[in-house]
Amino acid sequence: MDNKIIILRGIILILATIIIAGTIRILNNGQNPLAEIGKTKSTVYI
């Protein structure tokens, strides 16, 4: 039982990260979310 719960949690986490990354890409008009985060960080530091 414990192993199944751990596997399910892992699958849910992976799906959640994929969904979050997908929504970020859609918000950024299909651009790479990591690149956008880097751009925003660099602009903040400047």
N, C-alpha and C positions, 0 to 999 in steps of 0.2 A: 504493500500500500504506500509506504513512504517513498519508494523509488518512483512509482507512478506520479505522485504529487510533484516530486522534484522535476521529472521530465516534463510534465504539463506546465509547470512554472517557467521552465526554460523556453518551451515553445511559445508561450504567451509573451514572454519578454522579447523574443526574436520578432514575433509578429508586431508587437507594439513599436519596436524600434523601426521596423520597415514602414509601418503606417506613418509614424512621425516624420521619418525622412521623406516619404512620399508627399506628405502634406506640405513640408517645407519647400520641396522642389516645385510643387504646384504654385505656392505663394511666390516663389522666386522666378516664375515663368520658365520652369524647366531647367534652370541653371543648377550647378552643383551647390548644395547647401553649405558644404565645408568651405568652398571658395567664398561664398557670400559672408559667412561668419568671419573669415579672415579679413575680408574687405572692411567690414564694419569695425572690427577690432583695430585695424590699421588707421582707419579714419578717426576713431575715437582717440588713439594715442597722438595723432598729429593735431 
